[in-house]
Amino acid sequence: MKNQLLLLVGLVLIFAAAATIVVYYWLHPVENYPQARAGVLDARDWDFTEQGVIPLQGEWEFYEDRLLTPADFAQSEKELQSERSLLNVPGNWNSADGFGAGTYRLRIEVSEPGYYSVRAKKIRLSSRIYAAGDELGGSGTPAADPSRFVPSNLPVLGTVKAESRTIDIVIQVASYRYLPGGLVQPPEFGRAEEVAARRDVSRMGDMILVTALLVFGLYFAGMFRQWRREPYLLYFSLFCLSLGLFFSIDNEIVLASLLPSISFPALQKLLFIVPSLSILFFIHYVRLYLDDKPGRGLKAFLGASYGFLAVLIFIPNEGLVPLLWPGILMQTLSFVFIFTSIFRKRHLGARVYSILLGTFFLIISWVFAQTRYQLALDSPYYMVVTLLLVVLSQSFLMSDRLRSAFVQSERLSRRLLIQDRQKDEFLAKTSHELRTPLHGIVNLSQSLLDQAETPLQAEHRDNILLLNRLGRRLAGLVGDILDLNRIRYGELRVQLRPVDMRVSAEFVWETLAIASVNPGIRLRNELPAELPLVLADENRLRQILHNLLENGLKYTERGTVSLSAARQGDMLAVTVSDTGRGIPPELREELFQPFVHGRESGAGSREGIGLGLSIARQLVELQGGAMSLESEVGRGSRFTFTLPVADAGERPAAAAAAPSSAMRAEGSEARHGASALHPMRLGEGGGSTAALHILIVDDEPSNLKVALDAVASLGHRFTAVSSGAEALEALRRRQPDLVLLDLMMPGVSGLDVCREIRSLHGLSELPVLMLTASGQTADIVAAFAAGANDILHKPFELAELKARVQSLLAMKSSSEQAVRREMDFLQAQITPHFLYNTLNALIGLSYKDVDKLRETIEHLTTYLRAKFTFVLAEAVPLERELELARAYLAIEQLRFGPRLQVECVVDEGARALLPPLTLQPIVENAVRHGIGPKPEGGTVTVSIRSIPVGVEIRVEDDGVGMDEAMLARLEAGQAGGIGIGNVNRRLQMRYGRKLDIASRPGAGTRMTMIVTKEERA
């Protein structure tokens, strides 16, 4: 500490000695200029070109209380000699108080005529200048009458062409207020170009200094705005700005170029106030930078300084000059306090020395400024450098401090990044670990809810339901955390492809419909019927829609949550609107930050952790779009995001594509390879004519090609189409044995196709293998709910696809064999009671009616032949089925006698093929279960007629009928024995429709089936 003190003292002494030497040589220049004597200055020996301008100092003629012009001297020079006196310039005139008016005159002898200029900088406090008889200008308005006097102290420069070697210079001067009058600084005289160059250099120096100070001031003000915790930046900025203002009103007074109308009182006020103010700013800067706590002495001094500034501001200008020396004393004490702070903080090392160096340069500038003002001198040009050194030294000091702070911040940032990465890894690993138990909780609770054998009690069911929902919510939160982690580290990849917005929205609607929705909220899908495809990742698009719609449901207590879209150029703008509470303006931007959500109180304010909107916005941006928010508190919010519209060349087949654009498998020759990705005819891929037929549906050509090759390698025939609409058309033309169906397709989605298939075919009759790129649970559940037999995730392994195809085909084959065995059993089923009754009837007829006996034996033969003949064909002619039914009815009429009446009404043109043993089981059901239990018997009516869509076959009885419960069991296949259920299954498989059964207790039963007209094979 002692060494540091000695070093500081030594530096101060060296500085004081250097400053003294510099000031001495400034006040005592070595150049000897010509001096005026008795009103004449002999400059004939002065080389203005080589030696420059000369100050017009020495003895001038002075005419007190007279404002004379060159004309006055030309007319009355002899008379004016009596009023002539000599005054030394620079200086005031020798009046009692220094105020008044007068005229200065000087005759200059030059070596040759030419253009000469006069430059006057400080003439107090108004002037009018003449040279060689011409008026050169002036400052203010000199007048003999004080009321007409206008003060001004601006520099004046004028040029005249001298015709002789003698040049008279006449200067009128007047001062009645503020400052004593006179030529306090000698005017400069010389060649016009030399004087102008000197003026320009001086102005340039002032401009450079003022500009530099203002730029540094604004720079540090901007730094303080960005870094408010460092207040010393503000004070140094104010220091630079105040100094810049001071030097703009000093010397050449460059501020007058911008504000020509500025008055002398305003300039004088500023000249007294700004220096003191700038030094006070420097005190605060030093103290705050060195973190020096102010003591009592400094506090008292600062209070006195502010009081002194207040006096300077409010006191009239006439009272400023007496306060000049008190102001110098206050500024001197300011430097004392600055040195006190420096010495007190000398242990800080290099930073203290930099501040000390800046203080030295500031003191030098201050000494020169005060001396120049007191003695009306010009500052040497190197003084511009001292102030720049003040600013630069402190700028380097602060830059070094900021660099150190930046280095430290960077070091801390690296540590924080490492810790943040560790935090993210911890969250990711924890989330992965949480997924398994959470899924266990969800699945176990769901199994408890779905248990039908031992249902839960009401209160337990509510608790388990709440547990299930909480588990799903936590599982969703875990997924959001994992997604956020992938997005942050650029690990989330999106697979852009043309996507149908309507299909994606339908998936989201179905998912939201599963959860409980406030009954006061209506969900509205306002998407237009015609929407272009968008280029997006279909899974992430649905995640965006789900997050936005769920957000709207969460913060809407009553009203609507709607989804709409409109095309905007090459983008599709999708809007999710709600009529909820709205979002305050101050929350709107930060709402998209992670872990930020609405802070309003009320229902739903505590739900979620604020990841949904953040993830949605980042997913939109990853796909080339943008998201915006419009909201009004109390009226709701509108979240709008844009996605690029898919180019026409990128769009898959639309929902209304023509059948000719599909890839069909109806030929006899297979062609594979690159050409298989384009519309063409495809045939059997190495399989025989008995090979199974598979329908492949996918809108992605590459996936279609992979599935096509897999099916062909198994030896099966196939039909390949690229849209849901084409798939439905292919199903109408021909029923395949298996359908490979893409879940997400534009227009008609895979779910729509699957639902249509299930409306016509059972699970075992036409298996559906759903293909999807989504791994979301909601998609899997939706696929199985639509009727899919199995689901396979894309991209898939070829071996896995083949295995699943073979498994489903084996399942179908097993189911068909079971149906066939059931049909065989139905064919072979002849009840002993029926046969015994028939034989007894035949014996009775042998005694009564031989012709009737022969006819009955023929009917029995027809019936037994149909029962004992195993038909392998899928369909038989309608006439054959009708023959069997008539034979059966004839035999039953023999048994029932008059209790059974039969009516047959058949159109002549009714022709059709239908599954074997379809009509007879229905007729038998009418006889045995309709007429049989009725004591008085009844009538069975069989009517067959042609209709536009095929042939209608109706079997009607007026027997005992069925109640609603029995009718429901019969339609569900839980009653009616083997016959009706088997007929229903085969009708469903072949025509996509079942029996239409109508019945009422006591009124009979009517069964109707419609078969398609078909030509005989």
SETORKOL-436897 format. One record per residue (C-alpha): z, y, x. Coordinates in steps of 0.05 Angstrom, whole numbers, padded with zeros to 5 digits, always signed. Example, Ala and Ser with C-alpha at 12.3 -4.5 7.8 and 13.67 -1.06 7.14 Angstrom:
% SETORKOL-436897
+00156-00090+00246/+00143-00021+00273/
END
This chain:
% SETORKOL-436897
+00000+00000+00000/+00018+00048+00057/-00050+00035+00091/-00086+00049+00026/-00047+00114+00018/-00065+00136+00088/-00138+00119+00076/-00139+00160+00012/-00107+00220+00046/-00156+00215+00103/-00215+00213+00055/-00188+00275+00018/-00181+00314+00083/-00251+00295+00106/-00279+00316+00039/-00242+00383+00041/-00269+00399+00110/-00340+00379+00091/-00337+00421+00027/-00311+00481+00065/-00367+00478+00115/-00420+00470+00061/-00393+00530+00021/-00388+00573+00083/-00460+00563+00103/-00482+00574+00031/-00446+00641+00030/-00471+00661+00099/-00545+00645+00103/-00576+00652+00172/-00641+00683+00147/-00645+00759+00154/-00683+00792+00097/-00706+00865+00098/-00653+00911+00068/-00666+00971+00023/-00642+01037+00052/-00639+01102+00012/-00681+01071-00043/-00737+01046+00002/-00749+00975+00026/-00797+00968+00084/-00831+00899+00079/-00893+00915+00119/-00872+00868+00174/-00854+00811+00125/-00905+00755+00117/-00897+00735+00044/-00944+00676+00053/-00905+00645+00110/-00835+00671+00099/-00833+00670+00023/-00800+00718-00025/-00747+00769-00008/-00685+00789-00048/-00686+00863-00064/-00617+00878-00038/-00590+00941-00006/-00589+01013-00030/-00625+01029-00095/-00633+01096-00128/-00591+01099-00191/-00595+01149-00249/-00532+01141-00291/-00536+01150-00367/-00612+01158-00362/-00663+01106-00383/-00725+01129-00345/-00796+01103-00341/-00848+01109-00285/-00880+01165-00325/-00815+01204-00323/-00813+01199-00248/-00886+01219-00241/-00875+01282-00284/-00805+01304-00263/-00789+01271-00197/-00763+01336-00165/-00719+01352-00224/-00690+01281-00224/-00670+01285-00151/-00607+01322-00172/-00584+01262-00214/-00601+01211-00161/-00548+01169-00130/-00549+01106-00087/-00520+01039-00108/-00515+00974-00070/-00548+00914-00102/-00520+00865-00120/-00463+00898-00155/-00440+00939-00216/-00448+01014-00222/-00388+01057-00205/-00369+01080-00275/-00297+01080-00298/-00301+01016-00338/-00369+00989-00316/-00400+01000-00384/-00457+01047-00400/-00531+01054-00384/-00574+01074-00325/-00638+01066-00286/-00649+01031-00219/-00708+01051-00176/-00734+01021-00110/-00796+01037-00070/-00825+00977-00032/-00873+00985+00027/-00920+00926+00035/-00973+00911+00087/-01030+00904+00037/-01045+00912-00036/-01050+00852-00082/-01015+00813-00137/-00939+00816-00132/-00885+00789-00178/-00813+00809-00193/-00763+00757-00216/-00695+00780-00242/-00642+00728-00262/-00576+00764-00275/-00581+00835-00300/-00522+00853-00344/-00529+00858-00400/-00599+00883-00420/-00659+00905-00380/-00730+00932-00380/-00770+00924-00315/-00829+00966-00290/-00870+00955-00227/-00928+00998-00201/-00927+01036-00266/-00934+00974-00310/-00881+00945-00355/-00865+00873-00335/-00817+00855-00391/-00742+00850-00399/-00682+00817-00431/-00645+00845-00492/-00652+00917-00512/-00625+00971-00465/-00609+01035-00502/-00571+01100-00490/-00541+01092-00560/-00490+01035-00561/-00509+01018-00633/-00580+01001-00612/-00558+00959-00552/-00575+00884-00556/-00544+00842-00500/-00582+00787-00465/-00580+00757-00396/-00642+00713-00394/-00684+00709-00330/-00746+00754-00327/-00810+00744-00288/-00868+00794-00285/-00931+00803-00244/-00969+00866-00226/-01031+00883-00187/-01014+00935-00133/-01070+00983-00116/-01033+01015-00058/-00984+00994-00004/-00926+01027-00040/-00897+00995-00102/-00845+01029-00146/-00798+00984-00184/-00759+01015-00241/-00706+00976-00280/-00670+01003-00341/-00601+00972-00351/-00549+00979-00406/-00484+00944-00422/-00433+00967-00473/-00396+00901-00489/-00373+00835-00460/-00388+00846-00385/-00396+00907-00339/-00469+00925-00328/-00512+00926-00266/-00556+00885-00220/-00504+00833-00203/-00557+00789-00170/-00614+00821-00130/-00683+00811-00161/-00734+00772-00120/-00800+00801-00098/-00861+00769-00067/-00931+00744-00076/-00944+00723-00148/-00957+00650-00132/-00896+00645-00087/-00849+00675-00138/-00877+00632-00194/-00870+00569-00151/-00798+00587-00135/-00784+00597-00209/-00818+00531-00226/-00779+00492-00173/-00714+00520-00199/-00732+00503-00271/-00755+00434-00250/-00688+00422-00216/-00651+00443-00278/-00695+00400-00322/-00685+00339-00278/-00610+00349-00277/-00604+00362-00352/-00650+00303-00370/-00613+00256-00324/-00545+00276-00352/-00568+00270-00425/-00601+00203-00412/-00539+00175-00379/-00496+00204-00435/-00538+00171-00489/-00540+00106-00449/-00465+00101-00443/-00457+00122-00516/-00502+00063-00534/-00461+00017-00489/-00397+00040-00524/-00429+00026-00592/-00442-00045-00569/-00376-00053-00533/-00323-00012-00570/-00265-00045-00535/-00281-00004-00472/-00266+00069-00493/-00277+00096-00423/-00352+00088-00437/-00346+00138-00494/-00310+00190-00451/-00359+00183-00393/-00416+00191-00443/-00384+00255-00470/-00374+00278-00398/-00448+00269-00382/-00470+00302-00447/-00425+00362-00438/-00449+00372-00366/-00521+00367-00390/-00507+00421-00441/-00474+00465-00389/-00531+00462-00340/-00581+00475-00396/-00548+00544-00407/-00537+00560-00334/-00584+00583-00278/-00653+00584-00310/-00623+00575-00380/-00675+00522-00400/-00642+00516-00469/-00673+00584-00485/-00741+00551-00481/-00722+00506-00539/-00679+00558-00576/-00709+00627-00560/-00666+00661-00613/-00600+00638-00583/-00554+00698-00574/-00515+00720-00513/-00446+00713-00547/-00461+00640-00563/-00484+00627-00491/-00422+00661-00463/-00376+00620-00508/-00409+00556-00486/-00405+00576-00413/-00330+00584-00419/-00315+00523-00463/-00361+00468-00437/-00336+00465-00364/-00264+00456-00386/-00283+00406-00439/-00325+00364-00390/-00268+00361-00340/-00220+00338-00396/-00270+00283-00413/-00270+00262-00340/-00194+00259-00339/-00195+00212-00399/-00249+00170-00367/-00211+00161-00302/-00145+00146-00337/-00176+00094-00384/-00218+00062-00331/-00159+00054-00284/-00114+00035-00343/-00065+00090-00322/-00014+00104-00376/-00005+00179-00386/+00062+00207-00365/+00099+00266-00395/+00067+00315-00347/-00003+00292-00364/+00012+00293-00439/+00039+00363-00434/-00021+00386-00393/-00070+00355-00442/-00035+00389-00499/-00039+00456-00463/-00112+00444-00446/-00130+00431-00519/-00092+00493-00538/-00130+00533-00486/-00196+00506-00513/-00176+00527-00583/-00162+00597-00557/-00231+00599-00523/-00264+00577-00588/-00231+00628-00634/-00220+00688-00589/-00273+00744-00592/-00322+00746-00534/-00292+00810-00508/-00229+00770-00491/-00264+00715-00452/-00269+00749-00384/-00194+00758-00377/-00186+00684-00390/-00233+00665-00333/-00179+00655-00280/-00131+00619-00326/-00189+00572-00342/-00201+00561-00267/-00127+00546-00258/-00128+00495-00316/-00190+00461-00286/-00156+00459-00217/-00095+00425-00248/-00142+00375-00281/-00166+00353-00212/-00093+00347-00190/-00079+00299-00246/-00142+00260-00230/-00120+00251-00158/-00051+00231-00184/-00081+00174-00224/-00125+00153-00165/-00066+00150-00118/-00023+00114-00168/-00076+00060-00177/-00097+00056-00104/-00081-00019-00104/-00144-00032-00145/-00185-00025-00082/-00260-00011-00085/-00259+00014-00157/-00211+00070-00137/-00255+00091-00078/-00316+00095-00123/-00278+00140-00172/-00252+00182-00113/-00323+00190-00087/-00347+00213-00156/-00289+00261-00161/-00308+00291-00093/-00379+00304-00116/-00354+00334-00181/-00307+00381-00144/-00364+00405-00099/-00407+00418-00160/-00350+00454-00194/-00335+00498-00133/-00408+00518-00127/-00414+00532-00202/-00352+00577-00203/-00373+00613-00139/-00443+00623-00165/-00416+00653-00229/-00367+00699-00194/-00415+00722-00140/-00479+00717-00181/-00512+00672-00130/-00566+00619-00133/-00544+00547-00121/-00577+00511-00064/-00625+00457-00088/-00584+00401-00057/-00530+00416-00108/-00573+00380-00160/-00560+00317-00120/-00484+00324-00121/-00480+00319-00197/-00529+00261-00198/-00486+00227-00146/-00425+00237-00192/-00461+00202-00249/-00494+00149-00206/-00430+00131-00169/-00393+00120-00235/-00453+00085-00266/-00454+00035-00209/-00379+00027-00215/-00384+00013-00290/-00444-00031-00280/-00406-00072-00229/-00348-00077-00278/-00394-00097-00334/-00428-00147-00287/-00360-00176-00270/-00343-00179-00344/-00411-00211-00357/-00400-00263-00303/-00332-00278-00331/-00360-00282-00401/-00416-00326-00377/-00366-00372-00343/-00325-00373-00407/-00388-00384-00448/-00406-00444-00406/-00337-00472-00417/-00342-00456-00491/-00410-00489-00495/-00382-00551-00462/-00323-00551-00509/-00369-00536-00568/-00412-00594-00548/-00351-00638-00543/-00329-00613-00611/-00398-00630-00640/-00396-00698-00607/-00327-00709-00635/-00351-00688-00705/-00412-00732-00700/-00374-00793-00675/-00319-00782-00726/-00370-00774-00781/-00403-00839-00760/-00336-00873-00760/-00319-00844-00828/-00384-00868-00861/-00365-00941-00863/-00296-00934-00896/-00323-00880-00943/-00379-00925-00965/-00328-00981-00974/-00286-00935-01018/-00347-00914-01059/-00374-00985-01067/-00307-01017-01083/-00288-00964-01133/-00357-00970-01165/-00349-01045-01170/-00283-01035-01206/-00316-00986-01254/-00374-01033-01267/-00329-01094-01281/-00344-01118-01352/-00301-01181-01352/-00235-01147-01337/-00245-01073-01355/-00196-01022-01327/-00146-00988-01371/-00165-00917-01391/-00116-00881-01345/-00133-00926-01286/-00208-00918-01300/-00201-00842-01296/-00165-00847-01229/-00216-00896-01201/-00273-00851-01226/-00242-00791-01192/-00233-00832-01128/-00306-00853-01131/-00330-00781-01140/-00286-00756-01083/-00312-00812-01039/-00384-00793-01055/-00369-00720-01041/-00338-00737-00974/-00397-00782-00957/-00443-00724-00973/-00401-00678-00929/-00406-00728-00871/-00481-00729-00879/-00484-00653-00878/-00443-00650-00814/-00490-00701-00781/-00551-00662-00804/-00522-00596-00779/-00507-00628-00712/-00579-00654-00707/-00608-00587-00726/-00565-00550-00675/-00588-00593-00617/-00660-00599-00640/-00654-00673-00655/-00675-00668-00727/-00749-00684-00734/-00789-00669-00796/-00851-00709-00815/-00898-00660-00849/-00946-00688-00900/-00974-00666-00967/-00918-00672-01019/-00919-00662-01094/-00865-00612-01112/-00859-00636-01184/-00846-00708-01163/-00793-00686-01113/-00760-00643-01166/-00758-00701-01215/-00721-00743-01165/-00670-00688-01156/-00662-00678-01231/-00648-00753-01239/-00597-00751-01182/-00561-00691-01212/-00561-00723-01281/-00517-00779-01254/-00460-00731-01237/-00420-00697-01290/-00447-00629-01309/-00410-00573-01344/-00431-00578-01418/-00439-00502-01419/-00495-00505-01368/-00568-00522-01384/-00614-00548-01329/-00685-00521-01339/-00746-00547-01301/-00797-00491-01305/-00846-00517-01254/-00918-00505-01276/-00960-00566-01294/-01011-00550-01240/-00979-00540-01172/-01013-00548-01104/-00986-00598-01055/-00941-00570-01001/-00939-00590-00928/-00867-00613-00920/-00821-00671-00905/-00810-00702-00973/-00739-00725-00958/-00718-00658-00931/-00752-00622-00988/-00710-00660-01037/-00648-00645-00996/-00665-00570-01000/-00674-00573-01075/-00611-00614-01084/-00569-00566-01043/-00595-00504-01080/-00589-00534-01150/-00520-00561-01135/-00499-00493-01109/-00523-00462-01174/-00485-00513-01216/-00422-00502-01174/-00419-00427-01184/-00445-00423-01256/-00393-00431-01311/-00440-00419-01370/-00514-00407-01378/-00574-00438-01343/-00595-00464-01275/-00671-00465-01271/-00725-00485-01221/-00792-00450-01219/-00850-00441-01170/-00911-00397-01159/-00965-00395-01107/-00966-00335-01059/-01028-00338-01016/-01022-00397-00969/-00949-00409-00988/-00914-00438-01048/-00852-00399-01068/-00799-00441-01102/-00742-00406-01137/-00675-00434-01160/-00643-00385-01209/-00575-00386-01241/-00535-00342-01288/-00471-00349-01249/-00423-00299-01220/-00471-00270-01169/-00459-00254-01096/-00433-00187-01068/-00481-00152-01020/-00432-00158-00961/-00432-00234-00967/-00506-00248-00975/-00528-00254-00903/-00466-00290-00877/-00472-00339-00935/-00526-00376-00896/-00479-00386-00837/-00447-00455-00827/-00378-00464-00859/-00385-00401-00901/-00384-00402-00977/-00370-00355-01035/-00301-00325-01031/-00296-00306-01103/-00238-00334-01142/-00248-00378-01202/-00276-00445-01218/-00310-00478-01160/-00287-00428-01108/-00251-00481-01067/-00307-00533-01069/-00347-00549-01008/-00342-00525-00937/-00404-00481-00936/-00457-00526-00904/-00507-00534-00961/-00541-00466-00959/-00541-00464-00883/-00574-00532-00877/-00624-00515-00933/-00646-00451-00897/-00653-00485-00830/-00693-00542-00861/-00739-00492-00894/-00750-00456-00828/-00763-00523-00792/-00820-00535-00841/-00852-00467-00830/-00822-00429-00889/-00769-00377-00902/-00712-00369-00951/-00689-00305-00985/-00634-00287-01034/-00631-00238-01092/-00566-00230-01129/-00531-00184-01177/-00456-00191-01186/-00441-00216-01256/-00513-00234-01272/-00531-00290-01225/-00571-00306-01163/-00642-00325-01143/-00654-00367-01081/-00728-00368-01062/-00758-00409-01006/-00830-00416-00985/-00869-00475-00957/-00941-00476-00933/-00993-00503-00982/-01027-00566-00957/-01100-00558-00938/-01152-00591-00982/-01169-00639-00926/-01097-00662-00920/-01086-00677-00993/-01083-00749-01015/-01117-00771-01080/-01094-00730-01138/-01064-00758-01201/-01130-00752-01238/-01173-00783-01184/-01234-00820-01209/-01231-00896-01207/-01290-00897-01160/-01247-00866-01106/-01200-00924-01105/-01204-00982-01057/-01215-01045-01098/-01212-01119-01083/-01262-01148-01131/-01317-01171-01084/-01322-01235-01045/-01323-01207-00975/-01267-01174-00935/-01278-01116-00887/-01222-01086-00845/-01214-01036-00789/-01221-00961-00787/-01268-00960-00845/-01214-00989-00889/-01181-00921-00892/-01239-00894-00933/-01259-00910-01005/-01298-00976-01006/-01298-01045-01038/-01251-01096-01007/-01254-01170-01021/-01216-01233-01005/-01183-01230-00938/-01192-01302-00916/-01161-01332-00978/-01193-01382-01025/-01212-01366-01097/-01144-01393-01118/-01108-01343-01072/-01057-01296-01103/-01076-01225-01120/-01035-01166-01095/-01040-01093-01115/-01025-01044-01058/-01010-00971-01076/-00997-00918-01022/-01023-00847-01013/-01016-00849-00938/-01079-00881-00907/-01043-00908-00846/-00989-00943-00887/-01043-00969-00935/-01081-00999-00876/-01019-01034-00848/-01001-01065-00916/-01074-01084-00928/-01078-01121-00861/-01011-01156-00874/-01034-01182-00942/-01102-01202-00914/-01069-01241-00858/-01029-01281-00910/-01094-01303-00942/-01084-01266-01007/-01133-01223-01046/-01116-01150-01057/-01134-01085-01091/-01116-01022-01052/-01110-00955-01086/-01083-00888-01063/-01050-00858-01124/-01005-00875-01183/-01060-00860-01233/-01108-00909-01199/-01052-00961-01197/-01043-00957-01273/-01118-00964-01283/-01120-01024-01237/-01063-01056-01276/-01100-01047-01341/-01162-01081-01313/-01127-01140-01282/-01056-01164-01275/-01038-01178-01202/-00986-01227-01177/-00947-01174-01137/-00947-01098-01130/-00933-01062-01064/-00915-00993-01089/-00901-00928-01051/-00841-00891-01080/-00863-00819-01068/-00934-00801-01089/-00966-00738-01116/-00980-00736-01191/-00956-00802-01218/-00899-00825-01174/-00880-00896-01155/-00822-00893-01203/-00869-00875-01260/-00915-00933-01243/-00856-00981-01237/-00828-00960-01305/-00896-00972-01336/-00900-01041-01305/-00831-01058-01331/-00850-01036-01401/-00903-01091-01399/-00877-01145-01352/-00810-01174-01334/-00779-01176-01265/-00803-01246-01251/-00870-01239-01286/-00896-01183-01240/-00852-01169-01179/-00853-01099-01149/-00837-01086-01076/-00822-01012-01068/-00840-00977-01002/-00804-00913-00983/-00793-00868-00923/-00727-00845-00952/-00662-00878-00936/-00622-00840-00987/-00578-00880-01033/-00602-00841-01094/-00674-00862-01081/-00654-00935-01074/-00614-00933-01138/-00671-00898-01175/-00721-00950-01150/-00680-01008-01175/-00664-00972-01240/-00739-00964-01251/-00748-01040-01244/-00764-01053-01171/-00749-01123-01146/-00739-01103-01074/-00745-01041-01030/-00771-01035-00959/-00760-00974-00915/-00818-00942-00877/-00836-00948-00821/-00828-01023-00829/-00839-01083-00784/-00901-01124-00803/-00861-01189-00800/-00809-01161-00849/-00863-01139-00897/-00896-01208-00896/-00829-01242-00906/-00811-01199-00966/-00881-01209-00997/-00876-01284-00989/-00805-01284-01018/-00826-01246-01080/-00888-01288-01090/-00845-01351-01084/-00797-01322-01135/-00855-01308-01183/-00883-01378-01172/-00815-01409-01186/-00808-01367-01250/-00877-01388-01274/-00861-01461-01262/-00798-01453-01302/-00838-01422-01359/-00889-01478-01354/-00835-01531-01357/-00806-01496-01417/-00873-01495-01450/-00884-01568-01433/-00817-01583-01465/-00838-01542-01525/-00902-01582-01530/-00866-01648-01524/-00810-01629-01572/-00817-01668-01637/-00751-01675-01673/-00735-01747-01697/-00715-01718-01764/-00783-01686-01773/-00820-01750-01754/-00775-01794-01797/-00785-01749-01858/-00859-01748-01847/-00864-01824-01843/-00823-01832-01907/-00870-01784-01942/-00930-01825-01918/-00899-01890-01944/-00888-01856-02011/-00960-01832-02014/-00986-01902-01999/-00963-01922-02068/-00985-01860-02105/-01045-01825-02074/-01087-01858-02021/-01132-01797-02012/-01073-01753-02001/-01046-01804-01953/-01110-01802-01912/-01108-01725-01911/-01035-01724-01889/-01047-01776-01834/-01104-01731-01809/-01057-01671-01807/-01004-01712-01771/-01056-01735-01721/-01077-01662-01708/-01005-01642-01700/-00987-01699-01652/-01050-01689-01611/-01031-01616-01600/-00960-01635-01582/-00977-01691-01534/-01036-01656-01500/-01011-01613-01440/-01057-01553-01438/-01067-01524-01368/-01110-01466-01392/-01077-01397-01399/-01109-01385-01467/-01140-01426-01524/-01184-01403-01582/-01151-01375-01643/-01184-01429-01687/-01147-01484-01649/-01080-01450-01658/-01095-01439-01732/-01114-01512-01740/-01048-01534-01711/-01009-01486-01756/-01045-01511-01818/-01033-01583-01799/-00959-01569-01791/-00955-01531-01857/-00991-01588-01894/-00941-01638-01868/-00882-01593-01886/-00912-01582-01956/-00912-01657-01965/-00838-01659-01947/-00816-01596-01984/-00859-01608-02044/-00863-01549-02093/-00807-01512-02055/-00858-01492-02001/-00919-01451-02018/-00970-01432-01964/-01021-01376-01964/-01072-01366-01909/-01116-01304-01906/-01164-01303-01847/-01220-01253-01833/-01286-01285-01820/-01299-01245-01756/-01230-01253-01725/-01241-01284-01657/-01192-01284-01599/-01161-01324-01543/-01086-01330-01542/-01034-01371-01504/-01027-01442-01529/-00971-01460-01578/-00963-01387-01598/-00975-01389-01674/-00945-01457-01692/-00874-01442-01667/-00873-01378-01709/-00896-01416-01770/-00845-01470-01757/-00791-01417-01751/-00811-01388-01819/-00808-01456-01852/-00744-01484-01820/-00702-01420-01816/-00733-01379-01872/-00752-01425-01929/-00711-01487-01911/-00641-01457-01925/-00665-01427-01991/-00652-01477-02048/-00709-01453-02092/-00757-01450-02034/-00809-01397-02021/-00877-01377-01994/-00902-01374-01922/-00962-01328-01914/-01006-01329-01852/-01055-01271-01847/-01104-01258-01792/-01147-01196-01791/-01189-01156-01742/-01163-01087-01722/-01193-01036-01673/-01149-01057-01615/-01156-01133-01626/-01133-01184-01676/-01069-01179-01716/-01033-01244-01733/-00977-01239-01784/-00930-01295-01808/-00888-01274-01867/-00838-01312-01911/-00794-01293-01969/-00737-01337-01946/-00664-01321-01931/-00679-01267-01879/-00633-01243-01822/-00581-01189-01814/-00585-01136-01761/-00541-01173-01712/-00582-01236-01715/-00646-01195-01710/-00621-01160-01648/-00601-01227-01616/-00670-01255-01632/-00706-01196-01601/-00662-01201-01539/-00679-01275-01532/-00609-01298-01547/-00626-01335-01612/-00684-01373-01643/-00683-01432-01595/-00737-01443-01544/-00797-01429-01588/-00792-01354-01605/-00765-01335-01535/-00822-01373-01501/-00874-01340-01546/-00845-01271-01531/-00846-01282-01456/-00918-01306-01455/-00942-01250-01500/-00907-01200-01455/-00939-01230-01393/-01009-01231-01423/-01012-01170-01468/-00952-01128-01447/-00921-01131-01516/-00875-01177-01555/-00870-01199-01627/-00857-01145-01678/-00801-01175-01721/-00777-01145-01786/-00726-01178-01831/-00674-01165-01885/-00622-01213-01913/-00649-01244-01978/-00717-01211-01971/-00749-01254-01917/-00777-01244-01848/-00843-01217-01821/-00868-01231-01750/-00930-01196-01724/-00967-01203-01659/-01029-01167-01635/-01076-01203-01587/-01135-01173-01552/-01205-01195-01571/-01232-01238-01516/-01296-01277-01508/-01288-01351-01497/-01288-01375-01426/
END
